[in-house]
Amino acid sequence: MATRDRMTACLHVGSVAFALSMGVLCAPASAQSRYGIGHAATPAQVAAWNLDVSPDGGNLPAGQGSVSHGREVFANQCAACHGARGEGGSLGDKLAGGQGTLATPTPVRTVGSYWPYATTLFDYVRRAMPLNAPQSLSNEDVYAVSGYVLHLNGLLAEDAVVSAKTLTELKMPNRDGFVSDPRPDVRNTGCLRDCIK
Amino acid sequence: MSRETNESPVAESPNPRRRFLRSTTALIGAAAGSAPALAQTAVPQAESALPVPESMKAPGAPVGGKLYGEPSPFERKAIRNVNPNLPQYISASSRTPLGELDGIITPSGLFYERHHGGVPAIDPALHRLMLHGLVKTPLVFTVDELRRFPSESRIHFLECSGNPSYKKPYGKTASDLMGLVSCAEWTGVALKTLLDEASLLPSAKWVVAEGADAAGMTRSIPIEKCLEDALVVYSQNGERLRPEQGYPIRLLLPGYEGNMSVKWLRRLHVLDAPVHSREETSKYTDLMPDGRARQFTFYMEAKSIITSPSGGQRIPSPGFVEIRGLAWSGHGKIARVDVSVDGGRNWASSSLQEPVLSRALTRFRHAWRWDGQPAVIQSRAVDETGYVQPVFSQLLGERGDNSLYHNNSVQPWRIAADGEVTNGNA
């Protein structure tokens, strides 16, 4: 098994005492070299594996899809679990509606009422949906069906065409609905005697 | 009462009967304010005849009959607890039978499960871990290569953030309620070692971990945690990971909610911001009564549960009962576990069983003499930060009942006059 070049390089340093004093196996030859285990990942390998889509649209693929095509994709791939119009079912989450319910006793968390970023919809559908065949949809289909789900939530017009720009620029209704972790948020005093008054 | 003195009444005397008398005298005296007369009832006689066991009269099973051992066939109840009425079992969970177990290490075959796309079958020879993004040298590792790095073993708990629900119906047993927690010895390579190998760029702030399952499970992790104590694990309890625990490699983030310790780990993407994956926006965010949701609620706060006696069990008769349970905190070591046997009116410190490890299950024990009257027993953990496990009403008052995750409240058990134990919240 080939080790990386830098491991070889460190063997030429010459001074074992010097190498030991650096606290690592072979620091002098190249600052980043530690153990020389593993192989460099090529840009093509990274591109082939990297599915992550950030809110700024980073890593969204080229291409586009229409809401109307998304309606067909949804009917074929999604409706069996999520309902014909994203109303949810025994197997799939409700995807549409629920806006204005988050502060009520029965909140309805959907893409339209809860999700802060439309980019996440593309990311999730591409990597994990449909449940029985993830990563089987083309990028165009994922754009289209993402657009249809957003349309079901009243966030895109029926004739919209969805691309990286659309998903990145769309401000979701609950975009500002998230706060950081304030815990510990409750304080139990740890009473030991006669604690129930 | 300090932890040291707390041990002494039960543990000091070498004579078990004297130990028992002293401990129960102390307990009942403290509770009732008067020294009780400990009537020595006649010891019940054993069955009339005690024959020599048949197992001594013939050789047992030959060595090697089972190349991988399994529990006694008499232990049928120590199995994972799976809800029989789920619409699907691809994104679902199974629970550890807490009430059937002793000790702080969960057997690997009983470790709780929470999968989002089923359990993949992965050939380790084909598996790769890619490390890329804001690093000088993007790298790919085979599993064998990961095993060449310096190896660390540590004992840590892992707990699902939804353990248990805030809403009724509440569970009946310890497993129903809190069986989404388990603890193991994990062996792997420090994530810091791998990040150093690739050399982080100064802008590196988050690491996105991705699983090789059908969910492509994805979570963003702060770089501080990655450099503090995160492990890329290949073994659990001394053997290679089980498939349902991430074989051949998984991430382990001690003290963090379980889903972030991504199983079947295949990719680590170093970024300057979180990726806001579905599992950290739509799910695993805590909705508050005002309609806003807490995001990136990583740590599991201090918690405990009495596992014996617990829901579904029965105390056979009045008399000595050792209350036993587990406590843990994502913020470090357990400092103390208080136990109440009178519905939360009075509390006493229990004995902590060594070892008491950071971010690991800790076992506690408390000697009790049950008088046969209905009672409510419960435990309350305190961790080394001084944080005290809250009661359920405190959490509900602050968070409402829609937040789904991070319910770490005190669990009361109701004991009926016949010794039957049920959920004190139900």
Interface residues (C-beta under 8 A of the other chain):
Chain A: M1 A31 Q32 R34 Y35 I37 G38 H39 A40 A41 Q45 V46 W49 N50 L51 D52 V53 S54 P55 S90 L91 L102 A103 P105 P107 R109 V111 Y114 W115 P116 Y117 T119 T120 D123 Y124 R127 A128 L131 P134 Q135 G177 F178 V179 S180 D181 P182 R183 P184 D185 V186 R187 N188 T189 G190 C191 L192 R193 D194 C195 I196
Chain B: P87 Q88 I90 S91 H116 G117 M130 L131 H132 K136 T137 P138 L139 V140 F141 T142 D144 E145 R148 F149 T193 D196 E197 A198 S199 V208 E210 A214 A215 G216 T218 R266 R267 H269 L271 A273 V275 H276 S277 R278 T281 S282 T285 L287 P289 D290 G291 R292 A293 R294 Q295 F296 T297 F298 Y299 E301 D338 G343 G344 R345 N346 W347 A348 R380 V382 Y387 V388 Q389 P390 V391 Q394 L395 G397 E398 R399 N402 H406
